Each structure stands twice: as C-alpha cells, then as structure tokens.
C-alpha cells in the first residue's frame, strides 16, 4: 500500500488485493536493528525493533532515498 499508494478501503476488491500482494512480495528487508540493552546498551522504548525496507526496483537502481523505516514494539 505504501509503494503503490493503494487506499485501504479498496483492499476488499479481489483484483486489487492480488496486485497489492504481488507488490508486497517485491519488498526486501535491508536492515533490522533490535534493542539489546545488555549487549549494546541500545534500548528504544519497550524492546523496539527497527526495520528498514526497500522495494527491489529501488534496490536495483540504488535509490536508498526511498527506504521506509518501520518501528515495532515487542
């Protein structure tokens, strides 16, 4: 949805859902950083993990300015 700018309301449309799934399969995990306070002294919030994702087309073109960062709390 982030890369293709698909509205959430349209996810019930089976044709659009298939396009969204196919698009999602083209995302690659570029970097994952975990909170490891004991090992590294790094702790974000409540055991947060930070993920950096890149679309395979952007990776191939070296378009790192289009990386998306996502934080998840454990």
Buried (B, 14 or more C-beta within 10 A) or exposed (E): EEBEEBEEEEEEEEEBEEBBEEBEEEBEEBEEBBBEEEEEEEEBEEEBBBBBBBBEEBBEEEEEEEBBEEEEEE
